Amino acid sequence: MVSNKWSSVSIANATGLVFDRVECKFITDFMLTDKREAEVRLAAFKHFGNAQREIVSASATVNLIGSTTRQVGVGVIRWLHGIPYGWDYADDTTVYTIELQHRYKSGPEHPKGRTIYAIAAPEGSAVSGNILNWGYKQDDEGRWWWIPTYRSGSAWAPDFVTVPNSDEGTYSISPMHYCVGLPESRIPEASAKGWFWFRGGGITYGRDPDITEPYFSV
């Protein structure tokens, strides 16, 4: 089983698209160098009336390189999509979509939480009548300290408690803010491999289009 399949983060209905090239824009967050980085592409799909689909074309793959600190990134792709114009008249239910796909190139991270030793109880345990507020405890040097204590047999007891890290260790990629067909005069650099631009990090070329790579069904 291939675990790192392509995931579609957004879908644009391209049925009846007049122009043979498109431009899309998306936003990223928490893309950190060598820790959580993505590779992205555009892919076109033919959808059938039985809720099945097949990939018909894809752009090249590019690597989005993060930064050392959190930054919001902006990406633009201009692509010559290569899908048919209009409806497929073989039946009246076939449509075409263009999808922004991503998967991890590095990561995800697994940030550790913080473990503390505290008087703890299962969630929802009553406080009133179950904790003896404060008591005395003598340390190894004979000194007495005023400390919180608990009632014997109550749900409350000293324990190690792990506070999860608020950062889940993943990057974020927004859906396409737009995916619009444009004429050659507007985006002459569009090609079958795709033209890519990214701000808020770096970008490197990954590999040529490959419609045989595995992807999640949606």
N, C-alpha and C positions, 0 to 999 in steps of 0.2 A: 504494500500500500504506500502510495506517495503522499507524504504528509504536507509538503510545502506546495500545494496546488495554487493556481491562480484563483484569486477571489475578485468578484466584480463588486466595486464599491458604488457604482451608479450605472444606470441604463438610459440611453436616449433612443427613442423610436425614430429610425431613419427611413421608414417606409415612404416611398414617393419622394425621396430627397432629390432635388434638382441638380445640385452641384456634386462634382466627383471628389471634392476635398472638404475637410472639416477642420475646425479649430475648437479646442476645449481648454478649459482652465480649471485648476483644482488647487486646494490649499493643504499644507501639511503642518504638523505640530509634533514636538518631542522627537524629532529625527536627530539622534545623537551619534557622533562619529564612532564607528566600530562597535557600537552597542545595540543600536536599533535603527537599521537602515532598510530601505525598500528598493525593489525593482518594480518598474511600472511599464505598462504598454496599453494601447488601444486594441480592441478586438471587435470584429463584426460577426454577427450571428444571424442565421436564418432560422426563424421559428415556425413550427408546424402547428396545425390545429389540434394535435393531440398532446399539447404541452411539452413537446420535445423540441430541441434545438440542435443545430450543428454550427461549428465555427467555419466561416468562409474566408476570412482574411485577418491579419494582425499586423500591427506595426512592429518595428524592432523593439528590443528591450533595452531600457536604460537604467542605470543605478543612480539612486538619489543618495548623495553623500551628506551626512548630517554635519552639525557643528558641535563644538565642545560644550556649549551651553544651549539651553532651550531657546529656539527661535521659531517663529511662524514662517513657513516657506510658501512660495507661490510657483506653480508649474503651469506651463503652456505647451500643448502639443498641436502641431499642424500636420495633417495626415491625408494622403491620397488613399481613400478607403477601399476602392476596388470592388464594391458591392453593386449589384444590378440596380438600375433605376426603377422606381415604381413597384407595383404589385407583381408578384409572381402569379400569372394568370392560370397556372396549372390547377390552382384551387383558390378559393376566396378567403382563406384564413391565414395564409403565409405572410409574415411581416419580417422586417429586418431591424436589428438594433445595433448600436455601437456602444460598447461598454468599456469603462475605465477599469483596468485590472491592476492588482498589486499583490505582492507577496514579499516575505522577509528575505533580504539579502544578508543581514546581520541581526541576530537577536531572535526573539525578544529577550530582554533582560529579566532577571528575577530579583528585584531589590529586596533586601532583607528588612524585616520589621525590627522593632526594638523590644527586647524582653526586660521586664522589670519585676522585682519581687514586691508583692503588695498583699494587703488583705483583700481577698476577692471572693466572689460568690457567683453562682449561676445567675444569668440574666433574669431580672424580675424578682429576686429574693428581697424580702422585706428588710428594711434597715431598722425600723423602730422595734426595739425589744430584742434585737439580735446582736447588737454590738455594744460592748461595755465602754464606749467612748474612749476613755484613757485609763492607763494603768502604769505601774512602775515595773521596770526591768533593770537588772543589774548586769553591767558588762564585765568582761574578764578582768578589769582592773579595779573592780569593786565599786565603780560609780553607778549611781541610779539614774535612770532616764525615764522621762514621762512619755509613754508611747501609746498608740492605739491598740486595743486588744479586742477579742471576740469572745462570745459565749461558747462554752464547751457544748458540742453537739449541734450547733447551729450550722446553717449553710455557709456561713462565713468562715474563712480560714486563710492563713498565709499561703501564698502560692506564687509561682512564676506566671506572669501574664504577658503575652506577646501582643504588642500593638502593631497592627499591619502598617506597612509603608503606604502612604497615600498615593504614591506614584506606582502604577501597576507595571511599569517597565515596557510599555508598548508605545509605538508611534501612532499617529492619527493621520488619515487621509480623508479629506472631505469628498462628498460626491462632486461631480462636475458642476461648476457654477454655471457653465453653459456648454453646449456642444452644438455648434451651428455650422451649416453648410455655407461656404463662401466661394466666390469665383477665383480663378487663377490670378486675376489682377490684384486681388486683395492679399492673397497668401501664395505667392509664386514659389516659395521655398518648400511647400508641402510636397511630400514624396511617398512612395509606397513603404519606405522604411520609417518615415516620419521625421519631422523637425522638432527638437525638444529645447525648452528653455526653462531654467529653474533658478529662483532667487531665494536666499535663506539657507544656503548650503552649496554643495557642489553637485556635479553631474558627470557621469562617465558612460561611454557606450558599452552596452552589454553584449548583445549578439543580434544576428539578423532575425527577421520574422520566422516564426515556427508555429504553425497551427496544430502540431501534434503534441505540444506540451499539455499536461493534464490541467484541468480546471474544474472548479466546483460547479455542479448544476444548480440553477436557481429557478 
